[in-house]
């Protein structure tokens, strides 16, 4: 298992328990009216960090969102708004899209995925639902954020947990026993790992596991996976 360090420790196998990165910003977020919460995950593998903006105003004011990290939940206005995503250095706009956070006091996640230089950037927008559970299990969901036509199977421990996952697929949270787990990602129908590593899952905690990079990529653009503490 590889260990890479950002401002906060992030464990990659390329499976990583990602944390919010730490660079102070200077833009003021000023949401008004009904509020929702938006979490942005950076899976753009050919840039170091990104920022997100609402109608031109930067929202992740305390931190750039470094590769494989997330912004954490940020209060933004409920409803349809125009969002911009920019690389951090230089601050160049890489995407400008509308997102509809339809319900107040609800949580949403957007994964910004792909590569700028490959012109395959995409967003995966998720209405977050955190099921209640009294069994104190860990809870893991999977987002397939690796561009391309390959389907993947995901094993958590010895269990085939997520099957035939296409690009942009999002699963519900699934209960997993807490403790040390081996995670393997294979082509659909295969047991040969393309990505493999271990992670320790805490009880009664929500995680987002996502693929990133490209199946035939190299360096940071190679296929990998990250497990991100969500809640």
N, C-alpha and C positions, 0 to 999 in steps of 0.2 A: 504494500500500500504506500503510495506516495504521500508525502506531507508537504503542502505548500502553505505559506503564511502570508496573510494580508494584514490589515491593521488589527483585525481580530483573527484568532486562529481559524483556519478553514481546512478541513480534512478532505482530500481528494483521493479517489483511486483511479484515477479520476473518479471515486465517489467522494464527495466533500460534504461536511456539515458546514454550510455557508452561514456567515454572519454579516450583519450590516457593516459596511466599510466606513472609514472615518476621515472625511475631508470636509472642513467647514465651508459652507457656501455663503453667499452674500445676497441672495435673492429672498424676498419675503413672500410666503404663501398666504393668501388672504381669501379663504373660502367663505362664502356668505350663504345665508338661507339654510335649507335642508342639507345635511351632510351625509356622505357615504365614506367608506375607507377604501383606498386603492394601494395595493402592494405591487411593485415593479421588480421583476427578476431579469437580470442581465445575462442573456445567453448569446450575445453577439461576440463571437470568438476571435474576431480580428480587430478588436479595439479594447483598450485597457479598462475604460469606464464610460458610463453614460449618465445623463441627467434627463429628467422628464419635466415638461412644462405644460401648464394649463393656460390656453389662450395667451401664450407668450411669457407667462410668469413661472419661474422655476419653483417646483414643489418640494423636491428633496433638498431642503435648505441646509441640513446639517451634514450631508454626506454625498459625495459622488457614489454611484452604484457600480462598484468594481466587478470585473468579470466573475461570474458564478455566484455573485452575491445578490441580495435583495434590498429594497429601500426600507422594508418594514411598512406597516400600514400608515398611510397619510390621509388626513381629512381633506376631502375634495367635495365640490358641490354635487348633489344628486341631480341626475338627468343627463342629457346628451351634451357633451362638450368636446372642444377641439384640443387634442393633446399633441405635443411635439416631443420628439426624442432626439437628443443631440449627443455626439461624442464629447467627452470631457476636455480633451486636449488634442487638437484644437476644437473649439465648440462649434462643430459643424452639424447642421440638421441632417439626420439620417432617415427620419420618418415623421409624417404629419397625418394624423388620423382622427376620426371621431370615435369616441367610446361612450356608451350609454350605461351609466350607473343608475339603473332604473328605480331602485328602492332605497329609501332613506334608512340610515342606521344599519346598512348592510355592508358586507366586505366583498371585495373583488380583487383578483390578481390578473396582471397582464405579464406574459413572458415575451420579451423582445428577443427573437431568435434569428440565427443565420449569420451571414458574413456580408459586410459592406462591399468588399471587393468582388464578391461573387454575385452581387445584385440579387440576392435571394432572401432579403430581410422579410420577416413576417412577425405578426403578433398573434398570440394565443390568449384569448380573453376568457376569464373564468369567473362565474358567480360562485363565490366561496360558500360552502355549506359545511358547518362543523357539527356532525352528529353528536348528541350527548350519549354518554356511555358510563355505566357504573362499574364496569369490570376492570377498570384501570389498565386497559390495553394501550399499546402504542397504536397510532393511526397514521397510515401511509397512503398517499395517492400518487399517481404517476401521470406525468405530462410528457408526451413524445415531442420534443422540440428539436430534433435533428432533421433538417430538410432532406427530402428525397422520397423515393417510393418504397423503401424497405420497411417491412413490418417487423416489429420486435416482440419477443416474449420477455417477461421480467420475473425472475425468481427471487423471492425474499425468504431466506433460509432455504429449506428444501421444497418450498411450495411454489408452484407456478401461479403467481398472484395476479398477473396482468398479461393477457394473451392477445396476440394479433394487433398490436398497437401501431396505427398509422401516424404519419406526421400530423400534428395538431390534436391528436387524441388526448382526452382528459378523462381520468377515472374518478369515481367517488373515493373518499377515504375508506380504507379497509383496516379492520382490526388485525394487529400483529402482536404476538407476545413480546414484551420488552426484553432487552438484553442484547448481547452481541449477535449480529446477524450477518451472514454473507449475502451479498446482492450480486446477482448475475444477470446480464442482459445478453440475449442471444437473438439470432434471426428467428422469426416465427417458425415453430416446428422443430427447431434444433435444440440440443442441449450443450453445444459448444459455445463457451462464453466469448463474446466480443469485448465485454467490459466486466470486470469482477473486482470486488473488494469487500471489506467488512466495515460495519458501523455499529455503534452502540445506541440502541433506541431506548428512550426513557418512557416510563409508564404515563398514561394519560396525557400524552403530548402528540401534537400533529406535525407531520413532516410532508414535504413535497419533494418527491424524487423525479428528476427530469433528465432526459438525454440532451446532449448538446454536441456541436461539431458535426462532422461529416464522416460517413462510413469509410471512405477512402481518403480522408484528410490527413494532414500531418501537423506536428507541433500542437499549438493551441486549437487548431482547426480539426484535429483528429476526434473521432467519436469518443465521447466520454459520458459520464453521468455524475450528477451532483444530488445530494440529499440535503434539503434546506429546512431548517427549523422554521415552521410556519406559525405555530401558536402553542 
